[in-house]
Structure formats: structure tokens, C-alpha cells
Amino acid sequence: MCWGASLASSIEWWLTVTLAFISLSITAVADTFLFFNGFHPARLFWGDTGSNDAGCFVAGLGLNGLEQRGLASGSTCADLCPFIVDASVTLTRRLLKREKIRQAHRSHFYQRLVLAGWEHRKTAYVEYGLMSICGLGSLIV
């Protein structure tokens, strides 16, 4: 009985340390990307592949928190809200216009702000502010 409890505790510790390492790794990658690409002109391009992978990791960590730690489902949704809304609206808009969804475009909210005449720096600040608000909101939910 004690051996089983010890093994379960060791596994839980290993999972916690592993998840912490993955979380810190994603944070380090995102911070490095932000350092090189935070403002115009961009010096590093992540592309769809990099951003999709990062999004899947972040969503996976959020789902793990839901399952393993009983975190509120609203916190994960609030964290990812800017990305979910932007991708959903952009994709829906493109489908309704019968555009090829696998073709390059400039339809995301931040791209539309730049096309409307906003400076890249102002657009970046607005996006960072929105993400910060949603991140802080996830702590409340």
C-alpha cells in the first residue's frame, strides 16, 4: 500500500515537473520570438506551422489543467480567447466569401488594422493589451 502511494506520488511529481518544464520552454520560446518580432519590422517569421504548434501546446496544457487539477474551464478559454475569436471570425468570413482558405491572406484583425492605416507599433500595443486583459481575466474566472 505504501509502495503504491509512493509510486503514485512519484509519478505525480514527475508529471508536475515535466509540465512545468514544458510551460517554461514555451514561455522562453514565445519571449524570444517577441524579442525579435515584437515590433515592425519583423526579424523572425514563425508562420502557421510554428504558431499552430505553439497554440496546440498551450491548449494542451490548459486542457491538462482542466483534467488533472480541476481548473475552471473558463480560464483556459479566456487565455485563448483573442486567438479563438480572431481565427474563427477570419475563417468564417473567408468561407462566406468563398475564398480559398488554404491560400495566403491578410484578413486577421491585426492585419486589417494595419491596412486601415494603423501603425504597426500601435497595432502591437493594442493586441498585447487585449491579450494581457484576457490573461488577467483568466485568473479571475
C-alpha positions as CSV (number, residue, x, y, z in Angstrom):
1,M,0.0,0.0,0.0
2,C,2.8,2.5,0.9
3,W,4.7,1.5,-2.1
4,G,1.7,2.2,-4.4
5,A,1.2,5.6,-2.7
6,S,4.9,6.4,-3.1
7,L,4.8,5.4,-6.8
8,A,1.7,7.4,-7.4
9,S,3.3,10.4,-5.7
10,S,6.5,10.0,-7.7
11,I,4.5,9.8,-11.0
12,E,2.6,12.9,-10.0
13,W,5.8,14.7,-9.1
14,W,7.3,13.7,-12.5
15,L,4.3,14.9,-14.4
16,T,4.3,18.2,-12.5
17,V,8.0,18.7,-13.1
18,T,7.5,17.8,-16.8
19,L,4.6,20.1,-17.3
20,A,6.5,22.9,-15.5
21,F,9.4,22.3,-17.9
22,I,7.2,22.3,-20.9
23,S,5.4,25.5,-19.7
24,L,8.8,27.3,-19.1
25,S,10.1,26.1,-22.5
26,I,7.0,27.5,-24.3
27,T,7.4,30.8,-22.4
28,A,11.1,31.0,-23.3
29,V,10.3,30.4,-27.0
30,A,7.5,32.9,-27.0
31,D,9.6,35.6,-25.2
32,T,12.5,35.0,-27.6
33,F,10.1,35.4,-30.6
34,L,8.6,38.5,-29.0
35,F,12.1,40.0,-28.5
36,F,12.9,39.6,-32.2
37,N,9.5,40.2,-33.6
38,G,7.6,42.3,-31.2
39,F,7.5,45.4,-33.4
40,H,7.8,46.3,-37.1
41,P,9.9,45.4,-38.9
42,A,9.8,41.7,-38.1
43,R,13.1,39.9,-38.0
44,L,11.8,36.4,-37.4
45,F,8.8,34.7,-39.0
46,W,7.1,31.9,-37.2
47,G,4.5,31.1,-39.8
48,D,1.4,29.0,-39.5
49,T,3.4,25.9,-38.5
50,G,5.1,27.5,-35.6
51,S,2.1,29.3,-34.3
52,N,-0.2,26.2,-34.7
53,D,2.3,24.1,-32.8
54,A,2.6,26.7,-30.0
55,G,-1.2,27.0,-29.8
56,C,-1.6,23.3,-29.6
57,F,0.9,23.1,-26.7
58,V,-0.8,25.9,-24.8
59,A,-4.3,24.5,-25.4
60,G,-3.0,21.1,-24.3
61,L,-1.5,22.5,-21.1
62,G,-4.9,24.2,-20.4
63,L,-6.8,21.0,-21.0
64,N,-4.4,19.1,-18.8
65,G,-5.1,21.7,-16.1
66,L,-8.8,21.2,-16.5
67,E,-8.5,17.4,-16.2
68,Q,-5.7,17.0,-13.6
69,R,-6.0,20.0,-11.4
70,G,-9.7,20.9,-11.7
71,L,-9.0,24.4,-13.1
72,A,-12.0,26.3,-14.2
73,S,-12.8,25.8,-17.9
74,G,-13.3,29.5,-18.3
75,S,-9.7,30.2,-17.5
76,T,-8.4,28.2,-20.5
77,C,-11.0,29.8,-22.8
78,A,-10.2,33.3,-21.5
79,D,-6.5,32.8,-22.1
80,L,-7.0,31.7,-25.7
81,C,-10.0,34.0,-26.4
82,P,-8.1,36.5,-28.7
83,F,-6.8,33.7,-30.9
84,I,-10.0,31.7,-30.9
85,V,-12.2,34.7,-31.8
86,D,-9.7,36.0,-34.4
87,A,-9.3,32.6,-36.2
88,S,-13.0,31.8,-36.0
89,V,-14.2,35.2,-37.4
90,T,-11.5,35.2,-40.1
91,L,-12.2,31.7,-41.2
92,T,-16.0,32.2,-41.2
93,R,-15.6,35.4,-43.1
94,R,-13.4,33.8,-45.7
95,L,-15.7,30.8,-46.1
96,L,-18.8,33.0,-46.6
97,K,-16.8,34.9,-49.3
98,R,-15.9,31.5,-50.9
99,E,-12.2,32.3,-50.6
100,K,-9.6,29.6,-50.7
101,I,-8.9,29.0,-47.0
102,R,-5.5,27.4,-47.6
103,Q,-4.3,30.4,-49.6
104,A,-2.3,33.3,-48.0
105,H,-4.4,36.3,-46.9
106,R,-4.4,39.5,-44.9
107,S,-7.8,39.1,-43.2
108,H,-6.9,38.8,-39.5
109,F,-7.9,41.6,-37.2
110,Y,-4.4,43.0,-36.7
111,Q,-3.8,42.9,-40.5
112,R,-7.0,44.7,-41.1
113,L,-6.0,47.4,-38.6
114,V,-2.6,47.9,-40.4
115,L,-4.4,48.0,-43.8
116,A,-6.7,50.7,-42.3
117,G,-3.7,52.9,-41.6
118,W,-2.7,52.0,-38.1
119,E,1.0,51.9,-37.3
120,H,2.5,48.5,-36.6
121,R,3.6,49.6,-33.1
122,K,0.1,50.9,-32.2
123,T,-1.5,47.7,-33.5
124,A,1.0,45.6,-31.5
125,Y,0.3,47.6,-28.3
126,V,-3.5,47.1,-28.8
127,E,-3.0,43.3,-29.4
128,Y,-0.7,43.0,-26.4
129,G,-3.1,44.9,-24.2
130,L,-6.0,42.7,-25.3
131,M,-4.0,39.5,-24.6
132,S,-3.0,40.9,-21.2
133,I,-6.6,41.7,-20.2
134,C,-7.7,38.2,-21.3
135,G,-4.8,36.6,-19.4
136,L,-5.7,38.6,-16.2
137,G,-9.3,37.7,-16.7
138,S,-8.4,34.0,-16.8
139,L,-7.1,34.4,-13.3
140,I,-10.5,35.6,-12.1
141,V,-12.6,33.1,-13.9
